[in-house]
Amino acid sequence: MTHIHADSISVASKVHHHESPHDWKRYFSFSTDHKVIGIQYLVLSFIFFLSVVF
C-alpha cells in the first residue's frame, strides 16, 4: 500500500477570492469580478439613460 503525505498535494480548493474595494473610485475602475462588472454596467447604462432623457 502506498502512503501519500498531504503536504505534497496541492489542493484545488485554495481559490483566491476577490477582495471588495474599499473606495468607490477603485470600485468603478478595472475589475475582473463579474458582480462588480454587472454593477458597473447598470450604473453606466443608467447614466446614459439620464443623459438621453434630460
Summary of the structure (lengths in Angstrom):
residues: 54
radius of gyration: 20.8
end to end distance: 75.5
largest distance: 75.5
contacts: 72
relative contact order: 0.09
helix: 50%
strand: 0%
